[in-house]
């Protein structure tokens, strides 16, 4: 979970929740259940249906229903927006918004940290294998996998107080295959980011907010706003200190006077237990970050952190020296209107690290289908140099190596 806790369900949460639960499910063990998730502040409920090859989640947020359908064999994920009769397709290996949801964060933690089985416990009338995950000596998750289904039915995060996900009222039995079909009258869209962004009334006042030069340490209260210009090779980090109870504040990327995406998808960095929010947007995506306090009072601290940022054309590569064992945050932006592809590998002493250590090439590849599409990865160092190469198209690549738990 690192710099941010997983928050209440958002469209982005829905997109990536599906990836983490693609573990093996024994044939003939289909089931349905109730789903509850909490960021420690809000708890959202819905339902889930799981089969050997697929699963589906139905969740409502802010009066709008979202349906997530995952093909557990191919990794294809489809997110449906019934009220708009639209859907989007996603590739299961794209680990976007890694830190925004419990299932995805758990999946990543078990692949990069130490997964220890603690024994067997009964959860919701099912025998479960209890596990604990540690990353860099810190306990990050406890989770329970139902033995009967090979599926996690409870997850507790230890990096954000009150954060959890749980499946309850589980009922074993066949699930209708039609639940995993896309209605014929639904229109496919390129991404949820292509949906119209609802602009809150307060956006009209943004031009009046002062533009600040970093670093900043400023007292702020509900309704206060400040603006930070996005610069190439810079990341904007923001945190809240001495915040009042139920404080809420967000760092929101803007472009040409409007939010880049729906403001509801951005995390509340003033929530208790949050280390900070880190905005890695490039100038191609946003021209400023608007920090707004929605509730309470706090001291807002903002600083700028160096990142490597480079635009690479087809056939070009960059070599990024690794200086520690900390995770590598990588942001990819498609720089042209056509699909672009980038691969990466690790070197040690000038020699490429073998696939047995870093995984096959298809797991070290990202394809962005349309202009301006953004991809993100959190990589674990496996050598002394990370090499990125654009195989097709053109990409802006922005990356840095950070201690996930530090300011």
Order of alpha helices (4+ residues) and beta strands (2+ residues): alpha-beta-beta-beta-beta-beta-beta-alpha-beta-beta-beta-beta-beta-beta-beta-beta-beta-beta-beta-beta-beta-beta-beta-beta-beta-beta-beta-beta-alpha-beta-beta-beta-beta
